Amino acid sequence: MRIISSFHDYYDCIQKHNLFNKDGILYLREEKILKLKEYPFIYIVSFGTEISSCGLVGFCGRLYPYIKLWGYSRFCLSVTDVDRLVATLSKVEQRGYYEGKRQRFSSLRLSKFNRLNVTKFFEESPKTTEDILKKNIIRDIEEFRRCPIFVLSRKLVCSDTTITYNANLKNLDFVRKIPVAQTFQEIAMFLGNIASPEKPIPKIDDVTMAEAKGFDKYSFRKDPS
């Protein structure tokens, strides 16, 4: 696979091992941001300023939920990621996160942002891109189906929902989810399947199948004489 893009991502380095582009696959990776009317899935209500955004990273047909907090550049791709970030906060804020109590004077006002709701968000978020199509929020379905990478994001302050096609996975620290070589390979397979989709196997009735195998109506009966 050969990648043409204006930005660098963490899996681009694999191209040097694929100098001759034997599979003939070309990935025109151009970032495109579109605004959507709503975010139709579960999200965490944030009355304070703790959560900057939350959403879904789409990768080759699968979805990975994420949470991003204000003041922190790192994206949390699992409950464990959030736990590790909370461990750097004060004891009062940690207690609010684990006990689910709002801390009035904490720098990180923990309202609905607690471990119970975080766990629910990661567990109940959709798992495949087909779940997004069922919500009828995508204008160009063909463009959506042909894009191996996208980020569906809901900003909790202004309630804006956007989808970013061909997003930069390096900015999401997505390598913690899928390693370099596997990322490159899965994208190549995804694009290759679009270029040469598998043909459906035709259904053949029993009579036609029997004739094709050389049988007739007397094959399992005594021939009348």
C-alpha positions in Angstrom: 0.0 0.0 0.0 1.2 3.5 -0.9 0.0 6.5 1.2 -0.4 10.0 -0.2 -1.1 12.5 2.6 -0.2 16.0 3.8 0.5 14.8 7.4 2.4 11.9 9.0 0.8 9.2 11.0 2.4 6.5 13.2 2.0 3.6 10.8 3.5 5.4 7.7 7.0 4.0 8.5 5.8 0.6 7.2 5.9 1.9 3.7 9.6 1.6 3.5 9.2 -2.2 3.7 6.7 -2.0 0.8 8.8 -0.1 -1.7 7.4 -1.7 -4.8 3.7 -1.4 -3.7 3.1 -5.0 -4.9 -0.6 -4.9 -4.0 -1.3 -1.8 -6.0 -3.3 -0.2 -3.3 -3.3 3.6 -3.0 -4.5 5.4 0.1 -5.3 9.1 -0.6 -5.5 10.2 3.1 -7.1 13.6 3.1 -8.6 14.8 6.3 -12.2 16.1 6.0 -14.4 17.4 8.8 -18.2 17.5 8.6 -20.7 18.7 11.1 -23.6 16.4 12.0 -27.0 17.1 13.5 -26.6 15.0 16.6 -24.5 12.4 18.5 -27.0 9.5 18.7 -25.2 7.3 21.3 -24.4 7.2 25.0 -22.2 10.0 26.3 -21.3 11.4 29.7 -23.2 14.5 30.8 -20.7 17.0 32.1 -22.0 20.0 34.1 -18.5 21.2 34.9 -15.6 21.6 32.6 -14.0 18.2 33.2 -14.8 16.5 29.8 -13.7 18.3 26.7 -15.1 15.7 24.3 -16.1 12.1 23.9 -16.9 9.9 20.9 -15.9 7.0 18.7 -12.8 6.2 16.7 -13.7 4.2 13.6 -11.1 1.9 12.3 -11.7 -0.6 9.5 -15.3 -1.3 10.4 -14.8 -1.3 14.2 -15.5 1.4 16.8 -13.3 2.4 19.8 -14.9 4.9 22.3 -12.7 7.6 23.7 -12.9 10.4 26.3 -10.8 13.6 26.4 -10.5 15.8 29.5 -9.9 19.5 29.6 -6.3 20.4 30.2 -4.9 17.0 29.1 -3.6 16.3 25.7 -3.9 12.5 26.0 -7.0 10.7 24.8 -8.4 8.0 27.0 -9.3 4.9 25.0 -10.4 2.7 27.9 -11.5 2.8 31.6 -7.9 2.0 32.5 -6.6 5.1 30.7 -9.1 7.3 32.7 -8.1 5.6 35.9 -4.4 6.4 35.2 -5.2 10.0 34.5 -7.3 10.4 37.7 -4.4 8.9 39.7 -2.4 12.1 39.0 -5.1 14.3 40.5 -5.6 15.2 44.2 -7.0 12.8 46.8 -10.2 14.8 46.9 -10.7 14.5 43.2 -9.9 10.8 43.2 -12.4 10.2 45.9 -15.0 12.1 43.9 -14.3 10.0 40.8 -14.5 6.6 42.6 -17.3 7.5 45.0 -19.3 9.6 42.5 -19.6 12.6 44.8 -19.4 16.2 43.4 -16.5 18.1 44.9 -17.5 21.8 45.2 -14.1 23.3 45.6 -12.0 20.9 43.5 -10.2 22.2 40.3 -11.8 19.3 38.4 -15.5 19.5 39.3 -16.6 15.9 39.2 -20.3 15.9 38.5 -21.5 13.0 36.2 -17.8 12.3 35.5 -17.3 9.3 37.8 -16.0 5.7 37.3 -19.5 4.2 37.1 -20.5 6.5 34.2 -17.1 6.1 32.5 -17.4 2.3 32.6 -21.0 2.5 31.3 -19.8 4.7 28.4 -17.1 2.3 27.3 -19.2 -0.8 27.7 -22.4 0.5 26.0 -20.9 2.4 23.1 -21.5 0.8 19.7 -19.0 -1.7 18.4 -19.3 -1.5 14.5 -19.7 1.2 11.9 -23.0 -0.4 10.8 -24.4 0.8 14.1 -23.7 4.4 13.0 -25.5 3.9 9.7 -28.6 2.7 11.5 -29.0 6.1 13.1 -29.3 7.9 9.7 -26.9 10.7 10.6 -24.5 10.2 7.6 -25.3 12.1 4.5 -22.9 10.4 2.1 -23.1 6.6 2.9 -20.7 5.6 0.1 -18.0 8.0 1.4 -18.5 6.7 4.9 -18.2 3.1 3.9 -15.0 3.7 1.9 -13.2 5.5 4.6 -10.9 3.2 6.8 -10.4 5.8 9.6 -12.8 8.4 11.1 -13.5 10.1 14.4 -17.1 10.8 15.5 -16.8 13.4 18.2 -19.2 15.3 20.5 -17.9 18.4 22.2 -19.7 18.6 25.5 -19.5 22.4 26.1 -21.1 23.5 22.8 -22.8 20.2 22.0 -21.4 20.2 18.5 -21.1 16.8 16.8 -18.6 16.3 14.0 -17.1 13.4 12.0 -13.5 13.6 10.8 -12.7 11.4 7.9 -9.1 10.1 7.6 -8.2 11.5 11.0 -4.6 11.4 12.3 -4.4 8.4 14.6 -1.1 9.6 16.0 -2.9 12.5 17.7 -5.2 10.0 19.4 -2.3 7.9 20.6 -4.1 5.0 18.9 -0.9 2.9 18.8 -1.8 1.9 22.3 -4.8 0.1 20.8 -3.4 -1.4 17.6 0.4 -1.7 16.9 2.1 -0.1 13.9 2.4 -3.1 11.5 -1.1 -4.4 12.3 -2.6 -0.9 11.6 -0.9 -0.6 8.2 -1.9 -4.2 7.3 -5.6 -3.8 8.3 -5.9 -0.5 6.3 -4.4 -2.2 3.3 -6.8 -5.1 3.6 -9.8 -2.8 4.1 -9.0 -0.7 1.0 -8.2 -3.9 -1.0 -11.6 -5.3 -0.1 -13.3 -2.2 -1.4 -11.4 -2.3 -4.7 -12.1 -6.0 -5.2 -15.1 -7.0 -3.1 -15.9 -10.6 -2.6 -18.6 -11.9 -4.9 -21.6 -13.5 -3.2 -22.0 -17.2 -3.7 -25.0 -17.9 -5.9 -27.8 -20.1 -4.4 -28.5 -23.2 -6.4 -31.7 -25.3 -6.0 -31.5 -29.0 -5.3 -32.6 -30.1 -8.8 -29.9 -28.0 -10.5 -27.3 -29.1 -8.1 -28.2 -32.8 -8.6 -28.0 -32.4 -12.4 -24.6 -30.7 -12.1 -23.3 -33.7 -10.1 -24.5 -36.1 -12.8 -27.6 -37.4 -11.1 -31.1 -37.7 -12.6 -34.5 -38.8 -11.3 -33.6 -42.5 -11.6 -30.2 -42.3 -9.8 -31.6 -43.6 -6.5 -34.5 -45.6 -7.9 -34.9 -48.8 -9.8 -35.0 -48.1 -13.5 -38.5 -49.2 -14.8 -38.3 -52.0 -17.3 
